[in-house]
């Protein structure tokens, strides 16, 4: 059976790499990852995919909405918009491109995969139809847990499985990601990197400068959390909450 093909148009490399990795795990074929509208239009003229994932706010002369509207003159391929800004004017303008879904970042991997499966399985919708929210999609569509994190270290993208992460540590404008074997200095703040973690995942901010993986905790004292041989500060105000969470695991 031929694999379904998907074009990713996203100018945030970490998000693009994460999406590509998940889609390939589910046996989709990613034909290209492009970070601007001009190149995306050229690609569509060369090869039409089964699905397009488009960031609304692309860098360059063409944003994602204008790119998608121009694509509609070439193909009716199902399209999903990804955006960090889901304000009403943007939503109304985006409807001109007749998307199948409009998903706000940060999103759960499962929600995006639901939307893709539904879009590929159905025909296009017209602009007057209510656009489905990824949070409401149900059914026997593929599911994938948010089980990995991409971090940018200097000029490299590194994939870490969430189960391997012990804790995150703030380091001024950077963030250290600690595993059992290595520590990575990611080029994002603790706050920004924390936003990439799944909202329902096993991570907890135990101190203003630390986020720990609850599943890797081996001991909790009055003032510290222990993760194997490593020790992390624990705010007194956070101790009751982390005890409850640990007991639920």
N, C-alpha and C positions, 0 to 999 in steps of 0.2 A: 504494500500500500504506500502510495506516494505521501511524503511528509508535507504538511501544511507549511507554507512559507510566510514569513513575517518580516516586514521592514521596520526598524526602530529609528525614529528621528528624535533625538534627545541630546541636548548640549551639556548635560551634567554627566561626565564620564563614569563616575561611580554608580549612579543610578542606571545608566545604560548598560554597564557591565553586569550589574546585578540582574537586570531584566533578561539580558541575553543568556546568562548562565541558567536561570530558572527555565526559560523556554526550551533550551537545548536538553535539559534534564527531562523534560516532558515530551521529547521527541519532535518538537517543532524545528523547522529549519529557518534560521535567521539569515536572510540573504545579504543584509548589510546593516551597519550601525552608522548613522550620519548625524552630524551636529548642526546642520544649517539647511534652510529651506531651498536654496538654489540647487545644491547638490542632490537633495531629495527629489526635486522635480526632474532632474536629469536621469536619476536612477529609475524613476517610474516609467519614463519613456523607453528605457532599455529593457526593463524587466518588471512585470506587474505581479506583486505578491498576493497571497490570499488574505492578508491582514496588514494594516498599518497602525503602528503606535506612534502618536505624535505629541511632543511637548508643545504646549500652547505658546510659551515664552521662549522662542529660539533667538539666539544671537544672530546678527546680520540684518540685511535689508528686509527680509521676509520673516515675519513671525510665524508661529505654527498655524494660526487660523488662516492667514492669507495663503500660506503654502497649501493647506488642505483644500481651500476653496479653488485654487488653481488646479489641484490634482483632480478635482471633480470633473474638470473639462476633459480629462484624459481617461479616468477610470472610476467605476462605482465600487471599488474595493472597500470592504468594511473598514472603518476607522475608529480608533479610540483616542480621545484626548487625555493627556496627562498634564496636570497643572498644580502649581503651588498657590495659585490665586484663583479661587472659584467664585469671584464676585459676579453679580448679576449681569452687568454690561458685557463682561467677557463671555459669560454663558450664552447670552442672547446672540452675540456676534458669532460664536462658535457654531451655533445651530445651523448657520448658513451652509456649513460643510456637510451637513447630514451625518453626524457621528452616531455610532451605536452606543457610546457611553462617554461620560465625562468624569474622570476620576481625579480626586484631589490628593496631592502629596502631603505628608507621607502616607502611602497606602500599604495595605497588607498584600503580600504576594498572592494569597488565596483569592482575594477580591479581584485582582487584576486577571488572574487565570480564569475565574468564573466568567468575567466579561468577555475575554478572548474566545472562550469556548462557545458562548452564546452568540457572539457576533459572527464567527466563522460558520456556525450551524444555521444561521438565519440570513435572509436577504436584508437589503438596506432598508432603513426607515426614513420617512419623510420628515421635514423639519418641524412639522406640527405635532409629531408624536412625542409623548413624554419620554425623555431620555432616561434609561434605567440607571439607577445608582448601583455601583458595585457592591454596596453593603446590603442590598436587598436581593441580589441574585441567589437563587437556590437551585437545587436539583442535582442530578448525577453528573456534574461536570468535574473535570480534574481538580484536585486540591493539592496544594503544596504548602507545608509549614514554612514559616520564615526561619530558616535554619542556618543562615550564613550572613556574614557582614563583609562588605568590601571597604577597605580603608586605603587612603592615598598616603603613601610614604615616599616623600621626595617626588620622583618622577615615575613611580611604580604604583600599580593597583594590586593590592594583596587581598586574597579571599581567605577569611577565617570562618571556620564553623563555630556557631554560637556555643556549642557544647565544650569547645576548647578554651573559650575565654574565661579567665578567672575574675578579672575586674578591670575597670577603666579608671584612669587616674588623671585628673586635670594637671596640666603643665603649662601655665600661662595661656598663650593662644593656641596651644597644641593639646594633644591628649595621648597619653600612653595606654596602650592596650596590652595587658599582661596575659600570657598563657603559661603553662607549666614550663615550657622550654625557651620562651623568647618574650621580649618586650618590644613593641613596635611604637614608634613615635608618629602618630597620625597628624596630618596637617589640617586638623579641625579642632574646635574647642570641645570640651566635654559635653556641653549642652547640645551642640550640633550633632555630635556623634551619637549621643543618647537618643536623639530623635529618629535615627535610623534603626534603632532596635525595635522589635515587635512590641506593641503596647500590651499584649497579653503574655509576653515572654517572662523568663525567670530572672529579670534584672531589677535591682532595687538600689536607689540612691541612699546609701547609708550615712553619707557625710557630704558636705557641700563640694568636696573635691574627689569623691569616689562613688562609683557604681559597681556593685558586686553581682556575680552570678549566684543566685540563691542555691541552685542545685550543686554548687561546688563548695559550699560552706561545710567545714568540718567541726567548727567550734565557735561559740559566741560568748564573750566575756562582758563585763560591765562597759568596757570602753573600746573593745576591738572585735573584729570579725576575722576568723582564721580560715584560710583556704589552703588546705594542705600545709605546706611549710611557710606560707606567706601571711602576713598580718596587715590588716587594713583598719584605720580608725573608724569608730562607730559613734555617731552623735547620740547623746543620751535621749534626746527627744525621739530618735528613730528606733530605739531598741525595742519598745513594745510592739511596733508594727512589724519589724523584721522577725520577731519571735513568732508572731501569728502566721506570717508567710511561710516560714521554714516548716512549721507544723502542718501546713496544708500540702507541702510537697510530698 
